[in-house]
Amino acid sequence: MFFRFKKLQDKRTPPLVFLAEVEDEIKAGTLQYLKRAVREAKKSQADYLVLKLDTPGGLLKSTKDIVDLLLKTEIKTVVFVHKEGGWAYSAGTFILLAADFAVVHPEASIGACQPQEMFGQEEAGEKVIEGTVSWIKSLAEIQKRNPEIAEKFVRENLTLTGKEAKEIGIIDETAKDLDELFLKLEISGPEIREIQMTPIERFFDFLSHPYLMSLFLTLGGLGLIFAFRTGEFGLTGLLGLILLLIGLCGLGVITFNFLGIIFLLLGIFLLLMEVFEPGFGVFGILGIISLLFGIFTLEGEPFLSPQIFEAVTMIVFGAIVGIGILFIIIGRGVVKTFRTKPKTGPEALIGLEAEVIKELNPIGQVKLREEIWQAESLSGEIIPEKSKVKIVKIEGNTLFVEKI
């Protein structure tokens, strides 16, 4: 039973095991997390990637991409439905059957893979069911498991406990915990490295929840419709666009990387808006947030060490915030300049400084820009020679000044 794992175990003492965990619906955020787990395991030349799974199901597109990810990787994959009373229904069963080694807790449940349509229909059409049957049978055959039982998961919505699944050959083994799992895989003293979700992965995993995704698509579409109907794109249009993009990413229509590129471009656009449009820094703040989302959603360089990646991330974070603040300051300055009316003629002299060359008592003379002007003390006080004065107003050829 274990011949396909023994060759890898001979390569390393102790064997290196990467451990990931999914305990929620299968969503676009789940896919990004598992992509990173596979990438890091491959970079470290791990012997096994173990996925602890407990899920009621999830999105078809994300499930298909995860299945393809497990089938294509050269690392030996183990999917372990690890909880007593846990489950791997629907999408979870497809992921389980795609693994090189499928393990289920004896008191956990798997199956119930019949596809469901939305909007209240109880089951999908015949074409969808036949396609799903073909897919699950092919997964079972690839990994040398019972294709007839796999077919019943779809056609009859069959569910099995881990113990029952082992007896009829749809999974490889049962185990109650990791120690028993490693014992049955004949792995002794493994080096285990846990891969946790990053904060940004958790955030987008939350945003890609099916209910929230539907809400984002609805609000995003309404926001764009309102913006185009009123002819004013503004904040409503921008927020609509952002929500629509997040919803499309949750559906799997656009990839995480593509979403990152769009956020980067949107962030640059918003910062330029902050410079050229009057406002209170709203566009600048949204631009900073968009740029940060863009950077953190782009996949990291596979051969970059985690320490360097963290350092670069902090540098980029600081640089983006600094540049954003600078753009907000520049934008405020530009707006202030645009709003200031240009001064020409005598009015341009108001506020300038001059030097008294003939005592103001209260009338005398001042020197301004190498020119001699008649001046009068605005308050009537005497201002002696060589005093510095500021021009307050002009009447005819007389400057009214006050002492600095």
C-alpha positions in Angstrom: 0.0 0.0 0.0 2.8 2.4 0.8 5.2 1.6 -2.0 4.7 4.9 -3.7 5.9 6.8 -0.6 8.9 4.7 0.4 11.3 6.0 -2.3 10.9 9.6 -1.2 11.4 8.7 2.5 14.9 7.3 1.7 16.1 10.7 0.4 16.0 12.5 3.8 16.5 11.8 7.4 14.2 13.0 8.9 11.6 13.4 6.2 10.3 17.0 5.7 6.6 17.4 5.9 4.7 20.7 5.1 1.4 21.0 6.9 -1.5 23.1 5.7 -5.1 23.3 7.1 -8.4 24.3 5.6 -11.5 24.4 7.9 -14.1 26.3 6.0 -15.8 26.6 2.6 -13.5 26.1 -0.4 -13.2 29.6 -1.9 -10.8 31.7 -4.0 -8.9 32.6 -0.9 -8.4 28.9 -0.1 -6.9 28.4 -3.6 -4.4 31.2 -3.0 -3.3 29.8 0.3 -2.8 26.3 -1.0 -0.9 27.7 -4.0 1.6 29.3 -1.6 1.8 26.1 0.5 2.7 24.0 -2.6 5.1 26.7 -3.8 6.9 26.8 -0.4 7.0 23.0 -0.1 8.5 22.7 -3.6 11.1 25.4 -2.8 12.1 23.5 0.3 12.1 20.1 -1.5 9.6 18.7 1.0 8.8 15.0 1.0 5.1 15.4 1.7 2.5 18.1 1.8 -0.3 17.2 4.3 -3.6 19.1 4.1 -5.8 18.8 7.1 -9.3 19.2 5.8 -12.7 19.9 7.3 -15.2 21.5 4.9 -18.8 21.4 3.9 -18.0 22.2 0.2 -17.4 25.3 -1.8 -17.1 26.9 -5.2 -16.6 24.7 -8.3 -14.0 26.9 -10.0 -11.8 27.1 -6.9 -12.2 23.3 -6.3 -11.2 22.5 -9.9 -8.1 24.7 -9.6 -7.1 23.0 -6.2 -7.6 19.6 -7.7 -5.4 20.5 -10.7 -2.8 21.9 -8.2 -2.7 18.6 -6.3 -2.5 16.5 -9.4 0.3 18.5 -11.1 2.7 18.9 -8.1 5.6 16.6 -7.9 5.4 16.5 -4.1 3.5 13.6 -2.6 0.2 15.0 -1.3 -1.8 13.7 1.7 -5.3 15.0 2.4 -6.4 14.2 5.9 -10.0 14.7 7.1 -8.7 14.8 10.6 -11.6 15.6 13.0 -14.0 13.2 14.8 -17.4 14.3 13.5 -15.6 16.3 10.7 -16.5 16.2 7.1 -15.4 16.6 3.5 -18.5 17.0 1.6 -18.9 18.0 -2.1 -15.8 20.0 -3.0 -14.0 18.5 -0.1 -14.5 15.0 -1.4 -13.0 16.0 -4.9 -10.0 17.4 -3.2 -9.6 14.2 -1.0 -9.8 11.9 -4.0 -7.2 14.0 -5.9 -4.5 13.5 -3.3 -1.8 10.8 -3.6 -2.9 9.5 -0.2 -6.5 10.0 1.1 -6.9 9.6 4.9 -10.1 10.1 6.9 -10.8 9.9 10.6 -12.9 6.8 11.3 -15.8 8.9 12.6 -15.6 11.6 10.0 -17.9 11.8 6.9 -17.2 12.2 3.2 -19.3 12.3 0.0 -22.6 14.1 -0.8 -21.2 15.4 -4.1 -24.3 15.9 -6.1 -24.1 19.4 -7.8 -26.7 21.9 -6.8 -28.1 24.8 -8.9 -28.7 28.2 -7.4 -32.1 30.0 -7.0 -33.8 27.2 -5.2 -33.5 24.3 -7.6 -32.7 21.1 -5.8 -30.3 19.5 -8.2 -28.5 20.4 -11.4 -29.4 19.3 -14.9 -28.5 16.0 -16.5 -25.6 17.5 -18.4 -24.0 18.9 -15.3 -24.5 15.7 -13.3 -23.0 13.5 -16.1 -20.0 15.9 -16.3 -19.5 15.7 -12.6 -19.7 11.9 -12.6 -17.1 11.7 -15.3 -14.8 14.0 -13.3 -15.0 12.2 -10.0 -14.6 8.8 -11.6 -11.5 10.0 -13.4 -10.0 11.2 -10.1 -10.7 7.9 -8.5 -9.1 6.0 -11.4 -6.0 8.2 -11.5 -5.3 7.4 -7.8 -6.5 3.8 -8.1 -9.6 4.1 -5.9 -13.1 2.7 -6.3 -14.7 4.6 -9.2 -18.1 3.0 -8.7 -18.4 4.4 -5.2 -17.1 7.7 -6.4 -19.9 7.8 -8.9 -22.5 7.2 -6.2 -21.2 10.2 -4.3 -22.6 12.3 -7.2 -25.6 10.3 -8.5 -27.0 9.2 -5.1 -25.5 11.8 -2.8 -23.9 8.9 -0.9 -22.1 9.7 2.4 -19.7 7.4 4.2 -17.8 7.4 7.4 -14.1 7.1 7.3 -14.3 3.5 8.5 -16.9 2.6 5.8 -14.9 4.4 3.1 -11.7 2.5 3.9 -13.6 -0.9 3.8 -14.8 -0.3 0.3 -11.6 1.1 -1.1 -12.5 4.7 -1.8 -9.8 6.0 0.5 -6.4 4.7 1.4 -6.4 4.6 5.2 -8.0 5.9 8.4 -6.3 7.7 11.2 -7.3 9.5 14.4 -4.5 12.0 14.5 -1.2 13.0 12.9 0.8 10.5 14.9 -1.3 7.6 13.6 -1.2 9.1 10.1 2.6 9.2 10.1 2.7 5.7 11.5 0.6 4.3 8.7 2.7 6.3 6.1 5.8 4.7 7.7 7.2 8.2 8.4 9.3 8.3 11.6 10.4 11.5 13.3 9.3 13.9 10.6 10.4 17.5 10.5 7.0 19.4 10.3 6.7 22.9 9.0 3.2 24.4 9.4 2.0 26.9 6.7 -0.4 29.4 8.2 -2.6 31.8 6.3 -1.1 35.3 6.1 -3.3 38.2 7.3 -3.9 39.3 3.7 -4.9 35.7 2.7 -7.3 35.6 5.6 -8.7 38.9 4.6 -9.4 37.9 1.0 -10.5 34.5 2.1 -13.2 36.2 4.2 -14.1 38.5 1.3 -14.5 35.6 -1.1 -17.2 34.0 1.0 -20.1 33.1 -1.4 -22.6 35.3 0.4 -20.3 38.3 0.6 -19.2 37.7 -3.0 -22.9 38.0 -4.1 -23.3 41.2 -2.1 -20.1 42.7 -3.6 -21.2 41.9 -7.1 -24.6 43.4 -6.5 -23.3 46.6 -4.8 -20.5 47.0 -7.3 -22.9 46.7 -10.3 -25.3 49.2 -8.8 -22.5 51.6 -8.0 -21.3 51.6 -11.6 -24.8 51.9 -13.0 -25.5 54.9 -10.7 -22.2 56.5 -11.7 -22.8 56.1 -15.4 -26.4 57.2 -15.2 -25.6 60.4 -13.3 -22.5 61.1 -15.4 -20.4 61.6 -12.2 -18.0 58.7 -11.6 -16.6 60.0 -8.3 -16.4 57.9 -5.1 -19.6 56.0 -5.9 -18.1 54.7 -9.2 -14.7 53.9 -7.6 -16.2 52.0 -4.8 -18.5 50.1 -7.2 -15.5 49.2 -9.3 -13.5 47.9 -6.3 -16.4 45.8 -5.0 -17.1 44.4 -8.5 -13.4 43.4 -8.9 -13.4 41.7 -5.5 -16.6 39.8 -6.4 -15.1 38.7 -9.7 -12.0 37.5 -7.9 -14.1 35.6 -5.4 -15.9 33.8 -8.3 -12.5 32.9 -9.9 -13.2 35.0 -13.0 -10.1 37.0 -12.5 -7.0 35.7 -10.7 -5.4 37.0 -7.6 -2.4 38.3 -9.5 -4.6 40.1 -12.1 -6.5 41.6 -9.2 -3.3 42.9 -7.8 -2.3 44.5 -11.1 -5.6 46.3 -11.3 -5.3 47.5 -7.8 -1.8 48.9 -8.5 -3.0 50.8 -11.6 -6.1 52.0 -9.7 -3.9 53.2 -6.9 -1.7 55.2 -9.2 -4.8 56.7 -10.9 -6.3 57.7 -7.5 -3.0 59.4 -6.4 -3.0 61.4 -9.6 -6.7 62.3 -9.0 -5.6 63.6 -5.6 -3.1 66.0 -7.2 -5.4 67.4 -9.9 -8.8 67.2 -8.2 -10.0 69.4 -5.3 -10.7 67.3 -2.2 -9.8 66.5 1.4 -7.3 63.7 0.8 -10.0 61.0 0.0 -8.6 60.0 -3.3 -5.1 59.9 -1.8 -6.1 57.6 1.0 -8.0 55.3 -1.3 -5.0 55.4 -3.6 -2.7 54.2 -0.8 -5.1 51.5 0.2 -5.4 50.3 -3.4 -1.6 50.2 -3.9 -1.1 48.2 -0.7 -3.8 45.7 -1.8 -2.2 45.5 -5.1 1.2 44.7 -3.7 0.0 42.2 -1.2 -2.2 40.3 -3.7 0.7 39.8 -6.1 2.3 36.4 -5.6 5.8 36.5 -4.1 9.0 35.6 -5.9 9.3 31.8 -5.4 13.1 31.9 -4.7 13.1 34.8 -2.3 13.7 33.9 1.3 11.0 34.6 3.8 13.3 37.0 5.8 14.1 39.1 2.7 10.4 39.0 1.6 9.3 40.4 4.9 12.0 43.1 4.9 11.1 44.1 1.3 7.4 44.1 2.3 8.0 46.5 5.1 10.1 48.8 3.0 7.5 48.8 0.2 4.8 49.5 2.8 6.6 52.4 4.2 7.5 53.8 0.8 3.9 53.6 -0.4 2.5 55.3 2.7 5.2 58.0 2.4 4.6 58.6 -1.3 0.8 58.6 -0.7 1.1 61.3 2.1 3.4 63.3 -0.2 0.9 63.1 -3.0 -1.9 64.3 -0.6 0.3 67.2 0.5 1.1 68.1 -3.1 -2.5 67.8 -4.0 -3.6 70.2 -1.3 -0.9 72.6 -2.4 -2.0 72.4 -6.0 -5.7 72.8 -5.0 -4.8 75.9 -2.9 -2.8 77.3 -5.8 -5.7 76.7 -8.2 -8.1 78.4 -5.8 -5.9 81.4 -5.3 -6.8 84.3 -7.7 -3.8 85.7 -9.5 -2.9 89.2 -8.5 -1.7 91.8 -11.1 -1.0 95.5 -11.1 -0.8 97.5 -7.8 -2.6 94.7 -5.9 0.5 92.5 -6.4 2.4 94.8 -4.1 0.2 94.2 -1.1 2.0 92.1 1.5 5.5 93.0 0.3 8.1 94.6 2.5 9.7 98.0 2.0 12.4 100.2 3.7 11.6 103.7 5.1 14.0 106.2 3.5 12.2 109.3 4.7 10.5 109.4 8.1 6.7 108.7 8.0 5.1 111.4 10.1 2.6 110.1 9.1 3.6 110.7 5.4 7.1 110.0 4.0 8.8 107.8 1.5 9.8 104.1 1.2 12.1 102.2 -1.1 10.4 99.2 -2.8 12.2 97.1 -5.5 14.7 99.9 -6.1 11.8 102.4 -6.6 10.9 105.3 -4.4 7.2 105.5 -3.4 5.2 108.0 -1.3 4.0 106.2 1.8 1.7 106.9 4.8 1.6 105.2 8.1 -1.8 103.4 8.3 -2.0 103.9 12.1 -0.7 107.4 12.1 2.3 106.6 14.2 5.7 107.9 13.4 8.0 105.4 11.7 11.7 106.4 11.6 14.1 105.9 8.7 15.6 102.5 7.9 12.5 100.8 9.5 11.0 97.8 7.7 7.4 98.1 6.8 4.7 96.0 5.2 2.4 97.3 2.5 -1.2 97.0 3.6 -3.2 98.8 0.9 -2.7 101.2 -2.1 -4.7 104.3 -3.0 -3.5 106.0 -6.2 0.3 106.4 -5.9 0.4 106.2 -2.1 1.3 103.1 -0.2 -0.3 102.6 3.2 2.1 100.7 5.4 2.5 99.4 8.9 5.7 98.8 10.8 7.1 95.2 11.0 
